[in-house]
């Protein structure tokens, strides 16, 4: 097609100026279901500035702020005005793929002026209508929208990657690694999501554990107050009545408009404190009040997750009690100090101990420890617990004795008095201690630290791991002290999970300290099952029952090197391969 001088000048200007192209030519469907020119709001303007400045970005956001729309506009602009630039949009499931394609990319393109569509015609389509969740320009520029687990998202090479709602990816670490494998050197990568509970995405956002490298990504939290539309409009010139327009309900197709009269329905005490804590206007509180009471049925925790005001509350799970389980049998009764043993240590089983240390003193908090059988990760249970008001060094000696008794892998909360317990365990040369590598701000170097330091982010992660184990029935507490602590662990008025007023949390954090370090005990498990070998046939059967594996003896147990015995036959491939065959070959076993 032949362009007029004015059209050619427009293309030159659009290529050089993203904001001009967006404001002048891109159209989308607004919250009232009308197709309108795209006028970026404050959140979108902030995102556009970030996209122009950074190669790696991660967004945690409130809903309906237009972050996905802004990233989509940027990616289309890049692919449209740059030959052979490839964009990948990785959504969390197939429905979201179609939704993002139709809502953004398809709508953006089909609403361009006809002359611009003729100039940037599409390959493999009639009348330049995008299809198959792709936009493929004549010059090789391309946008591919696919689910994160599909083959499209794991093949090819891409210059721009948009990982949408990554908190809802299955197998987050593996999925992200596969998708990032398609990135070209220097590719721009944008992660964005709403919260989805304290799952692996929370670890990634916080740069914890296996996601430590995510700390290098430029992170942005965008809360609901950024949205200029998140306000109620006063009805009349005076009075306390406000009208709140939430737009068209995506499910019913009906427009949602609510009216709030604070004279007859004043803000609750919690809402007043919320307004004070975050410096919100009465117009913003009118909007928030409607979201809380109308959209989320009065649930503060759901509202905090869907429309967070700070990153700290974004990953909260719904429901006033923190844990989804209740132990009726432990509702009554008082906690007794001391040691409770449910199972004596057994050979070939793997134990992990979590330790929560208080400062001690007759009137202070309790110190607590929980020893958990972790032989089978999907079937965790208490074998012993210890708790009470102990002087710190006395408690440290008890922990050492208990650890020796169970040959346990020990994870001590290292905050405050916990460091004294760790110091004693190190002085006594106890070998099985949890260690984590963390980045030290002062030196900007990775350093190994013994124990588990509890901060705002790591606290949420540890609690989330325990929450998940209980919800999946992977952990079965048998100690009434732990059950009672779980029963009274709730969200406070600001959405933070903690023990109810007047109750303790020590027997929540002790098992949580054990569960959070399960990813470290692989070597310890091998030590308990390989170093401590079975010495009798009965112990072979016990070993197999404990590990769920077939026992193949080696030379240390069943013979000397190069003596032609059973072990040498096994190593050479000539010997028996099952326990029954081995038993029948060992002297004294056959015929019984």
Secondary structure, DSSP 8 states (H G I E B T S, - for coil): ----HHHHHHHHHHHH-HHHHHHHH-EEE-TTS-EEE----HHHHHHHHHHHH-SEEEEEE-TTSSHHHHHHHHHHHHHHSSTT-EEEEEESSHHHHHHHIIIIIIHHHHTS-HHHHHHT-BTT-STT--BTTEEEBTTS-EEEEEETTSSGGGSS-EEEEEEETGGG-SSHHHHHHHHHTTEEEEEEEEEEE---SSSHHHHHHHT-GGGGGGGGSEEEEE-GGG-TTSS-EESSSSSSEEEEEEEE-TTT--EEEEEEETTTS---HHHHHHHHHHT--HHHHHHHHHIIIIISTT-HHHHHHHS-SSHHHHT--SSSBSSS---GGGSS-----EEEESS---TT--EEEEEE-----TTS--EEEEEEE-SSTTSEEEEEEEEE---HHHHHHHHHHHHHHHT-EEEEB-STTHHHHHHHHHHTT---B-EEEEEETTTTEEEEEESB---HHHHHHHHHHHHHHHHTT-EE---HHHHHHHHTEEE-TTS-EEE-TT---HHHHHHHHHHHTGGG-HHHHHIIIIIS---SHHHHHHHHHHHSS-----TTTS--TTS-SHHHHHHHT-S--SHHHHHHHSTTTTT-
